[in-house]
Amino acid sequence: MDTYLLRIVDGPAISAGRSDAALAAQSSAERPSTPDPVPDPAQPAGEREEEAIPVLRVADAATAVSWYERLGFTKQWEHRFEPGYPAFVEIARDGVKLFLSEHTGDARPDTLVYLSVRDVDAVADEFGVPVTTAPWAREVELRDPDGNRLRVGTPAE
């Protein structure tokens, strides 16, 4: 099982994985129509922020995007090598990104992603699940339509 930890509250993703297909989808030749963010000219190219973006395997990207919208994610772009081919999609929420891939082999089933959020109670209400309390956070456990696990928590004070 792959495990990832993402931080939504205080900054960019802090731990995750990336596949060769994800890198290919990011190449300038294959990038969809969404423009790249404008680089800060005051920041030298070698000092720009790095990030890790988990790749989750999904059977139907449109269904997955709809489910993740309930968590506050929005679709940024979608790539297909040709019409009818598997989709590769980026979704984002407050600076946290996830890749959703229909490509066989991009990720394994039953992956766990941890999302640290400001208000776990709002997530629990949206999905109708109970919140549990751990020493480090108040959390809920969710499964997306493809069986990927999301542990969503608000850190303990």
MOVEN-V493808 format. One record per residue. N is the residue number from 0. RES is the residue in one small letter. D_FIRST is the distance of its C-alpha to the first C-alpha in Angstrom with 2 decimals. Layout:
# MOVEN-V493808
N | RES | D_FIRST
N | RES | D_FIRST
This chain:
# MOVEN-V493808
0 | m | 0.00
1 | d | 3.82
2 | t | 6.51
3 | y | 10.07
4 | l | 13.42
5 | l | 16.43
6 | r | 19.98
7 | i | 22.40
8 | v | 25.29
9 | d | 26.39
10 | g | 25.33
11 | p | 22.90
12 | a | 19.15
13 | i | 18.48
14 | s | 15.02
15 | a | 12.85
16 | g | 12.33
17 | r | 14.71
18 | s | 15.14
19 | d | 18.47
20 | a | 19.14
21 | a | 18.86
22 | l | 21.34
23 | a | 23.52
24 | a | 23.67
25 | q | 24.81
26 | s | 27.59
27 | s | 31.00
28 | a | 32.07
29 | e | 29.32
30 | r | 28.97
31 | p | 30.06
32 | s | 33.17
33 | t | 31.80
34 | p | 33.46
35 | d | 31.80
36 | p | 32.55
37 | v | 35.82
38 | p | 35.34
39 | d | 37.27
40 | p | 40.22
41 | a | 40.72
42 | q | 37.34
43 | p | 37.39
44 | a | 34.89
45 | g | 33.17
46 | e | 32.71
47 | r | 30.98
48 | e | 27.77
49 | e | 24.49
50 | e | 21.31
51 | a | 17.65
52 | i | 16.51
53 | p | 12.97
54 | v | 12.90
55 | l | 11.77
56 | r | 12.50
57 | v | 15.41
58 | a | 17.97
59 | d | 20.89
60 | a | 21.06
61 | a | 24.20
62 | t | 22.74
63 | a | 19.70
64 | v | 22.18
65 | s | 24.35
66 | w | 21.65
67 | y | 20.64
68 | e | 24.40
69 | r | 24.49
70 | l | 22.44
71 | g | 25.03
72 | f | 23.41
73 | t | 25.81
74 | k | 25.51
75 | q | 26.66
76 | w | 26.88
77 | e | 25.82
78 | h | 26.07
79 | r | 26.74
80 | f | 28.16
81 | e | 30.69
82 | p | 31.47
83 | g | 29.41
84 | y | 26.55
85 | p | 22.99
86 | a | 22.81
87 | f | 21.05
88 | v | 21.63
89 | e | 21.60
90 | i | 21.81
91 | a | 22.90
92 | r | 23.94
93 | d | 26.04
94 | g | 24.90
95 | v | 21.13
96 | k | 19.91
97 | l | 17.07
98 | f | 17.13
99 | l | 16.75
100 | s | 16.85
101 | e | 18.21
102 | h | 17.93
103 | t | 16.15
104 | g | 13.79
105 | d | 13.42
106 | a | 9.82
107 | r | 7.25
108 | p | 7.64
109 | d | 6.30
110 | t | 5.55
111 | l | 7.32
112 | v | 10.59
113 | y | 13.36
114 | l | 16.85
115 | s | 19.87
116 | v | 22.91
117 | r | 26.59
118 | d | 26.96
119 | v | 24.22
120 | d | 27.07
121 | a | 27.68
122 | v | 24.09
123 | a | 24.44
124 | d | 27.79
125 | e | 26.62
126 | f | 23.96
127 | g | 25.97
128 | v | 23.46
129 | p | 24.38
130 | v | 23.70
131 | t | 22.66
132 | t | 23.88
133 | a | 22.06
134 | p | 23.91
135 | w | 22.26
136 | a | 22.31
137 | r | 23.12
138 | e | 20.03
139 | v | 19.05
140 | e | 15.84
141 | l | 15.82
142 | r | 14.17
143 | d | 15.43
144 | p | 17.17
145 | d | 14.25
146 | g | 11.90
147 | n | 10.07
148 | r | 10.28
149 | l | 12.79
150 | r | 14.11
151 | v | 17.59
152 | g | 19.99
153 | t | 23.42
154 | p | 23.81
155 | a | 26.26
156 | e | 29.63
